[in-house]
Amino acid sequence: MKLINHLLTKGIQSLTGNTALNELTVFAGSEKVLLDLGKQPLANQLFETRQESLDAPRYRLCALYDENDYVIHLDTAVDPNILYKDYVYNSGVSKPYQDHCREIFNSFKHLRHDVCLDIGGNDGTLLKTFKECIDNVAVDANVTYHPTAPVRYINVDASASFKDTNEAAGIEYINAFFSDELDLPKANIITSTNVFQHTKDIHKFLRGITKCLDGIWILEFPYSLRTLQTLQFDQFYHEHYYYWLMSPLIKLFEEYGLKTIHCKEVDIHGGSLQMWMTNNKDVSGIGEGPDRLLKEEAALNYKAFYRETQDKILEDTQFLYHLKGRTAFFGAAAKGTVYLNALGLDYQSIPGGYVVDDTPSKQGKYIGGTGFHIKNREFLYQDQPDNLVVLAHNFKDFIESSLRPHYRGRIITMFPEIQVKEFES
């Protein structure tokens, strides 16, 4: 229980909207600062007016790493009721994510899947995709398991925003934070994609997994090994309390009776790790083992990340300030809010600047801390600014191909390095 006890006793603070920010000044001896982005607005909170955007509440955004167990976490936790009250992220807007959901289904379609439980399933895109695939399974000769009764699809999500959307698609929607306190059925397939790092109390979460699991748990999260190697400081924001490597997770899962049987890297979200766990002791490992990645993790230089990130922020700021012509941005995602605020960019420093996004519920609103207005593609195609900086760089290839030939200016990405692509007629 050593790692569990250590995680329980880490020095953290919770914040509510009415609580003044008390910054941590003393850390445990083995904890060091990995990244400090100062005070940032909440990455997924958008505003109705420019002034509200500029006056957005700001919270400390500082990440620590532990030299003993390689656990990376924020030094300050924001009240989840504030983080997820009016959550505007909508996973179904992303075509690459929909394709990724199909890949996940194809990876387990030969296994029993009478009950599929998704944790933090947002608008239900993952389970909708599973349902679509299962409904069409009769034409797929490669599927060796066929449910004898209708499959149950259950989405447990902290936001009340997506209840109607899920239930209209035949998905049971439970508006709650996932834990062992919920009354849920046993599930053959449990998925949690891009959500585990949001969870401050991972022990309630893992007790919930062990209580509900009767098969395979597929966990997927932005892989901090690649985040650190590619200086993706924009992956750090308040919703992500933890930033996981594989090495501490394997030890932690073992303490909960969960055996890691499969792990692989996937491209989604700028480089993610997918891990499969089971509480069935008779199941053996499949696919690639963890040894190669564990060696890479052991060689990480945390001190270099801190220094090189500061250099990149300075380099990117100077580059964007000196761009010729008018500049706009693409992607009102969380990482975009972090990036713009880390560089100190706003509607005054980038005259005429705005952010383009495909999510209807985001259009017309303003990015926190920046005063940038969110527009749709049609506005971009009419306006034709000279430069378009892709903030949602995890989907940069899809975004670029979808923009051409309608947008004829330069398309610029900033990660892992600055890249400028001119329009070719």
C-alpha positions as CSV (number, residue, x, y, z in Angstrom):
1,M,0.0,0.0,0.0
2,K,3.1,2.3,-0.1
3,L,2.1,4.2,-3.3
4,I,-1.5,4.5,-2.2
5,N,-0.6,6.0,1.1
6,H,1.9,8.4,-0.6
7,L,-0.7,9.6,-3.0
8,L,-3.2,10.1,-0.2
9,T,-0.8,12.3,1.8
10,K,0.5,14.6,-0.9
11,G,0.1,18.3,0.0
12,I,-2.8,19.7,-2.0
13,Q,-5.5,22.3,-1.6
14,S,-9.0,22.5,-3.0
15,L,-10.6,25.8,-4.2
16,T,-14.2,26.9,-4.4
17,G,-15.4,29.9,-6.3
18,N,-15.7,31.9,-3.1
19,T,-12.3,30.9,-1.7
20,A,-9.3,33.1,-2.1
21,L,-6.3,31.3,-3.7
22,N,-3.8,30.3,-1.1
23,E,-0.7,29.3,-3.1
24,L,1.4,26.4,-1.8
25,T,4.8,27.6,-0.7
26,V,6.1,24.4,0.9
27,F,6.4,21.0,-0.9
28,A,7.5,17.6,0.3
29,G,11.3,17.2,0.0
30,S,11.0,14.9,-3.0
31,E,8.6,17.2,-4.9
32,K,10.0,19.7,-7.4
33,V,8.4,22.2,-9.7
34,L,8.0,20.8,-13.3
35,L,6.0,23.7,-14.8
36,D,4.7,27.0,-13.6
37,L,2.3,28.9,-15.9
38,G,1.3,31.4,-13.2
39,K,-2.4,32.1,-12.8
40,Q,-4.6,31.0,-15.6
41,P,-8.4,31.1,-16.4
42,L,-10.2,27.8,-16.5
43,A,-9.4,26.3,-19.9
44,N,-13.0,25.2,-20.8
45,Q,-14.8,28.2,-19.4
46,L,-16.1,30.5,-22.2
47,F,-17.7,33.9,-21.8
48,E,-20.6,35.9,-23.3
49,T,-18.8,39.2,-23.5
50,R,-15.2,40.4,-24.1
51,Q,-15.1,42.1,-20.8
52,E,-16.2,39.0,-18.9
53,S,-13.5,37.1,-20.8
54,L,-10.8,39.6,-19.7
55,D,-12.1,39.6,-16.1
56,A,-12.1,35.7,-15.9
57,P,-11.2,34.3,-12.5
58,R,-7.6,32.9,-12.6
59,Y,-6.2,30.0,-10.6
60,R,-2.6,29.0,-10.0
61,L,-1.4,26.5,-12.6
62,C,1.8,24.8,-11.4
63,A,2.8,21.2,-11.8
64,L,5.0,19.2,-9.5
65,Y,6.9,15.9,-10.0
66,D,8.1,13.5,-7.3
67,E,11.7,12.4,-7.6
68,N,10.8,9.1,-5.9
69,D,7.7,7.7,-7.6
70,Y,7.5,9.9,-10.8
71,V,3.9,11.0,-10.0
72,I,3.2,14.4,-11.6
73,H,0.3,16.5,-10.4
74,L,-0.9,20.1,-9.9
75,D,-0.2,21.7,-6.6
76,T,-3.7,23.2,-6.5
77,A,-7.1,21.6,-7.2
78,V,-10.1,23.6,-8.3
79,D,-13.5,22.6,-7.0
80,P,-14.9,20.1,-9.6
81,N,-18.4,21.7,-9.3
82,I,-16.8,24.9,-10.8
83,L,-14.8,23.0,-13.4
84,Y,-17.8,21.1,-14.9
85,K,-20.8,23.3,-14.1
86,D,-21.2,24.6,-17.7
87,Y,-18.9,22.3,-19.6
88,V,-18.7,23.2,-23.3
89,Y,-16.3,20.5,-24.6
90,N,-18.2,18.3,-27.1
91,S,-16.3,15.2,-28.3
92,G,-18.7,14.4,-31.1
93,V,-17.5,17.4,-33.2
94,S,-14.1,15.7,-33.8
95,K,-14.1,13.4,-36.8
96,P,-10.7,12.0,-35.9
97,Y,-12.1,11.1,-32.4
98,Q,-15.0,9.3,-34.0
99,D,-12.6,7.2,-36.1
100,H,-10.6,6.5,-33.0
101,C,-13.7,5.2,-31.2
102,R,-14.3,2.7,-34.0
103,E,-10.7,1.5,-33.6
104,I,-11.3,0.9,-29.9
105,F,-14.4,-1.1,-30.6
106,N,-12.6,-3.2,-33.2
107,S,-9.9,-4.0,-30.6
108,F,-12.3,-5.7,-28.2
109,K,-15.2,-6.8,-30.5
110,H,-14.2,-10.4,-30.0
111,L,-14.6,-10.2,-26.3
112,R,-17.8,-10.3,-24.2
113,H,-19.5,-6.9,-24.2
114,D,-23.0,-7.3,-22.8
115,V,-22.6,-4.2,-20.7
116,C,-20.4,-1.3,-21.8
117,L,-19.7,1.4,-19.2
118,D,-18.0,4.6,-20.3
119,I,-16.6,7.0,-17.6
120,G,-16.7,10.7,-18.4
121,G,-18.3,9.9,-21.7
122,N,-19.3,13.5,-22.5
123,D,-21.9,13.7,-25.3
124,G,-21.8,9.9,-25.7
125,T,-19.7,9.8,-28.9
126,L,-17.8,6.7,-27.8
127,L,-20.8,4.6,-26.8
128,K,-22.8,5.8,-29.8
129,T,-20.0,4.5,-32.0
130,F,-20.0,1.2,-30.1
131,K,-23.7,1.0,-30.5
132,E,-23.5,1.7,-34.2
133,C,-20.8,-0.9,-34.7
134,I,-22.6,-3.6,-32.6
135,D,-25.9,-2.9,-34.5
136,N,-24.1,-3.6,-37.7
137,V,-22.1,-6.6,-36.4
138,A,-24.0,-9.2,-38.3
139,V,-22.2,-8.2,-41.5
140,D,-18.8,-8.6,-39.8
141,A,-17.4,-12.1,-40.1
142,N,-14.5,-11.3,-37.9
143,V,-16.6,-10.8,-34.8
144,T,-16.6,-13.9,-32.6
145,Y,-18.8,-12.7,-29.8
146,H,-22.5,-11.9,-30.3
147,P,-24.6,-10.7,-27.4
148,T,-27.7,-12.7,-26.8
149,A,-29.6,-9.8,-25.3
150,P,-29.6,-6.0,-26.0
151,V,-26.4,-4.4,-24.9
152,R,-26.6,-1.9,-22.1
153,Y,-24.7,1.3,-22.7
154,I,-24.0,3.4,-19.6
155,N,-22.3,6.8,-19.5
156,V,-21.2,8.2,-16.1
157,D,-20.3,11.9,-16.5
158,A,-19.9,14.8,-14.1
159,S,-21.7,17.3,-16.3
160,A,-25.4,17.7,-16.6
161,S,-25.1,19.2,-20.0
162,F,-25.3,16.0,-22.0
163,K,-28.1,14.1,-20.4
164,D,-30.7,14.6,-23.2
165,T,-28.2,13.9,-26.0
166,N,-27.2,10.5,-24.4
167,E,-30.7,9.4,-23.6
168,A,-31.9,10.2,-27.1
169,A,-29.3,7.8,-28.4
170,G,-30.4,5.0,-26.1
171,I,-27.6,5.5,-23.5
172,E,-28.2,5.4,-19.8
173,Y,-26.9,8.6,-18.4
174,I,-25.7,9.0,-14.8
175,N,-24.8,12.5,-13.9
176,A,-22.2,11.9,-11.2
177,F,-18.5,11.6,-10.4
178,F,-17.5,8.0,-10.9
179,S,-16.7,6.2,-7.7
180,D,-17.4,3.0,-5.7
181,E,-20.4,4.9,-4.1
182,L,-22.5,4.6,-7.3
183,D,-25.0,1.7,-7.8
184,L,-23.8,0.3,-11.1
185,P,-24.0,-3.1,-12.7
186,K,-21.0,-5.3,-13.5
187,A,-19.6,-4.3,-16.9
188,N,-17.6,-6.5,-19.3
189,I,-16.1,-3.4,-21.0
190,I,-15.2,-0.3,-19.0
191,T,-13.7,2.6,-20.9
192,S,-12.2,5.9,-19.6
193,T,-10.6,7.9,-22.3
194,N,-9.1,11.3,-21.5
195,V,-10.6,11.4,-18.1
196,F,-8.4,9.6,-15.5
197,Q,-6.1,12.5,-15.3
198,H,-9.0,14.7,-14.3
199,T,-9.7,12.6,-11.2
200,K,-8.2,14.0,-8.0
201,D,-9.4,11.2,-5.8
202,I,-8.1,8.3,-7.8
203,H,-8.8,5.9,-5.0
204,K,-12.5,6.3,-5.1
205,F,-12.2,5.9,-8.9
206,L,-10.2,2.7,-8.6
207,R,-12.5,1.2,-6.0
208,G,-15.3,1.9,-8.4
209,I,-13.4,0.0,-11.1
210,T,-12.8,-3.0,-9.0
211,K,-16.4,-3.0,-7.9
212,C,-17.9,-2.8,-11.4
213,L,-15.3,-4.7,-13.5
214,D,-16.1,-8.1,-14.9
215,G,-13.9,-8.1,-18.0
216,I,-11.5,-5.5,-19.4
217,W,-10.9,-1.9,-18.4
218,I,-9.6,0.2,-21.3
219,L,-7.8,3.3,-20.0
220,E,-6.5,6.0,-22.2
221,F,-4.9,9.3,-21.3
222,P,-2.4,11.9,-22.8
223,Y,0.9,10.2,-22.2
224,S,3.2,12.4,-20.2
225,L,6.3,10.8,-21.7
226,R,5.4,12.3,-25.1
227,T,4.0,15.5,-23.5
228,L,7.3,16.2,-21.8
229,Q,9.5,15.1,-24.8
230,T,7.6,17.4,-27.1
231,L,7.3,20.3,-24.7
232,Q,3.5,20.3,-24.9
233,F,2.9,22.7,-22.0
234,D,-0.6,23.4,-23.3
235,Q,-1.6,19.9,-22.0
236,F,-1.4,21.3,-18.5
237,Y,-4.7,22.8,-17.3
238,H,-6.9,22.7,-14.2
239,E,-9.2,19.9,-15.3
240,H,-6.1,17.6,-15.6
241,Y,-5.0,17.2,-12.0
242,Y,-2.6,14.3,-12.7
243,Y,-0.2,13.8,-15.6
244,W,0.5,10.1,-15.8
245,L,3.4,7.9,-16.7
246,M,3.1,4.2,-17.0
247,S,5.5,3.2,-14.2
248,P,3.5,4.6,-11.2
249,L,0.2,3.4,-12.7
250,I,1.3,-0.3,-13.0
251,K,2.3,-0.3,-9.3
252,L,-0.9,1.5,-8.3
253,F,-3.2,-0.8,-10.2
254,E,-1.5,-3.9,-8.8
255,E,-2.3,-2.7,-5.3
256,Y,-6.0,-2.7,-6.4
257,G,-5.8,-6.2,-7.8
258,L,-5.7,-5.0,-11.4
259,K,-3.3,-6.6,-13.8
260,T,-2.0,-4.7,-16.9
261,I,-2.3,-7.0,-19.9
262,H,-1.8,-4.6,-22.8
263,C,-0.4,-1.2,-23.5
264,K,0.1,0.8,-26.7
265,E,0.6,4.3,-27.9
266,V,-2.1,6.0,-29.9
267,D,-2.0,9.3,-31.8
268,I,-5.1,10.9,-30.2
269,H,-4.7,14.1,-28.1
270,G,-1.2,14.8,-29.1
271,G,0.1,11.3,-28.1
272,S,-1.8,9.1,-25.7
273,L,-1.2,5.8,-23.9
274,Q,-3.8,3.1,-24.0
275,M,-3.7,0.5,-21.2
276,W,-5.9,-2.6,-20.7
277,M,-6.4,-3.9,-17.2
278,T,-8.4,-6.9,-15.8
279,N,-9.2,-8.3,-12.4
280,N,-9.3,-11.8,-13.9
281,K,-6.1,-13.6,-12.7
282,D,-6.4,-16.2,-15.5
283,V,-6.0,-13.7,-18.3
284,S,-2.5,-13.4,-19.7
285,G,-0.9,-10.4,-21.3
286,I,-1.5,-9.6,-25.0
287,G,0.4,-7.4,-27.4
288,E,3.5,-5.3,-26.6
289,G,4.7,-5.3,-23.0
290,P,5.7,-2.1,-21.1
291,D,9.5,-2.6,-21.0
292,R,10.5,-0.3,-23.9
293,L,8.3,2.6,-22.6
294,L,9.4,2.1,-19.0
295,K,13.0,2.5,-20.1
296,E,12.2,5.8,-21.9
297,E,10.4,7.0,-18.8
298,A,13.4,6.3,-16.6
299,A,15.5,8.5,-18.8
300,L,13.3,11.6,-18.7
301,N,15.0,14.8,-17.7
302,Y,12.4,16.8,-15.7
303,K,14.6,19.7,-15.0
304,A,15.3,20.2,-18.8
305,F,11.5,20.3,-19.4
306,Y,11.1,23.3,-17.1
307,R,13.9,25.2,-18.7
308,E,13.1,24.3,-22.3
309,T,9.4,25.1,-21.8
310,Q,10.3,28.6,-20.7
311,D,12.5,29.0,-23.8
312,K,9.7,27.7,-26.1
313,I,7.2,30.2,-24.6
314,L,9.6,33.0,-25.3
315,E,10.4,31.8,-28.8
316,D,6.7,31.3,-29.8
317,T,5.8,34.7,-28.4
318,Q,8.4,36.5,-30.5
319,F,7.5,34.5,-33.6
320,L,3.8,35.3,-33.4
321,Y,4.4,39.0,-32.6
322,H,6.5,39.3,-35.7
323,L,4.2,37.6,-38.1
324,K,3.4,39.7,-41.1
325,G,-0.3,40.4,-41.9
326,R,-3.4,39.5,-39.8
327,T,-3.5,36.4,-37.6
328,A,-6.3,34.2,-36.5
329,F,-6.4,30.9,-34.6
330,F,-8.1,27.6,-35.0
331,G,-9.5,25.5,-32.1
332,A,-11.2,26.9,-29.0
333,A,-10.1,23.8,-27.1
334,A,-8.7,23.8,-23.6
335,K,-5.1,23.6,-24.8
336,G,-5.7,26.7,-26.9
337,T,-6.8,28.7,-23.9
338,V,-3.7,27.6,-22.0
339,Y,-1.4,28.4,-24.9
340,L,-2.8,31.9,-25.6
341,N,-2.7,32.8,-21.9
342,A,0.8,31.4,-21.3
343,L,2.1,33.6,-24.2
344,G,0.1,36.6,-23.0
345,L,-1.7,36.9,-26.3
346,D,-5.0,38.8,-26.4
347,Y,-7.2,40.9,-28.8
348,Q,-5.0,43.9,-28.3
349,S,-1.6,42.3,-28.8
350,I,-3.0,40.5,-31.9
351,P,-5.2,43.2,-33.5
352,G,-8.1,41.7,-35.4
353,G,-7.4,38.3,-34.0
354,Y,-10.1,35.7,-33.3
355,V,-10.5,31.9,-32.8
356,V,-12.3,29.6,-35.2
357,D,-14.1,26.5,-33.9
358,D,-16.5,24.0,-35.3
359,T,-18.5,23.5,-32.1
360,P,-21.8,25.5,-32.4
361,S,-22.1,26.0,-28.6
362,K,-18.8,27.7,-28.5
363,Q,-19.3,30.1,-31.5
364,G,-20.1,33.6,-30.5
365,K,-18.5,33.3,-27.1
366,Y,-15.1,34.6,-25.9
367,I,-11.9,32.8,-24.8
368,G,-11.1,33.3,-21.2
369,G,-8.4,35.9,-20.4
370,T,-7.9,36.9,-24.1
371,G,-10.9,38.8,-25.4
372,F,-10.7,36.7,-28.6
373,H,-14.2,36.1,-30.2
374,I,-15.0,32.6,-31.4
375,K,-16.1,32.4,-35.0
376,N,-17.2,29.7,-37.4
377,R,-15.5,28.5,-40.6
378,E,-17.6,30.6,-42.9
379,F,-16.4,33.7,-41.2
380,L,-12.8,32.5,-41.7
381,Y,-13.3,31.7,-45.4
382,Q,-14.8,35.2,-46.0
383,D,-12.2,37.0,-43.9
384,Q,-9.1,35.2,-45.2
385,P,-6.5,36.4,-42.7
386,D,-2.8,36.0,-43.7
387,N,-2.0,33.5,-40.9
388,L,-4.0,30.8,-39.2
389,V,-2.4,29.3,-36.1
390,V,-3.8,25.8,-35.3
391,L,-4.2,25.6,-31.5
392,A,-5.8,22.2,-31.7
393,H,-2.5,20.7,-33.0
394,N,-3.5,17.2,-31.9
395,F,-5.8,17.2,-35.0
396,K,-3.6,19.4,-37.2
397,D,-3.5,17.1,-40.2
398,F,-7.3,16.7,-40.3
399,I,-7.8,20.4,-39.8
400,E,-5.4,21.4,-42.5
401,S,-6.9,19.1,-45.1
402,S,-10.4,20.2,-44.2
403,L,-9.5,23.9,-44.6
404,R,-8.0,23.7,-48.0
405,P,-8.7,25.1,-50.6
406,H,-11.3,27.3,-48.8
407,Y,-8.7,29.0,-46.7
408,R,-5.8,30.4,-48.7
409,G,-3.4,31.8,-46.1
410,R,-0.6,30.3,-44.2
411,I,-1.4,27.5,-41.8
412,I,0.9,27.4,-38.8
413,T,1.4,24.8,-36.1
414,M,3.6,25.4,-33.0
415,F,4.2,21.9,-31.7
416,P,6.4,20.0,-31.6
417,E,8.2,22.8,-33.5
418,I,7.0,25.8,-35.5
419,Q,5.9,24.8,-39.0
420,V,4.5,27.1,-41.6
421,K,2.6,25.8,-44.7
422,E,1.9,28.2,-47.5
423,F,-1.2,27.7,-49.7
424,E,-0.5,25.9,-53.0
425,S,-3.0,26.7,-55.7
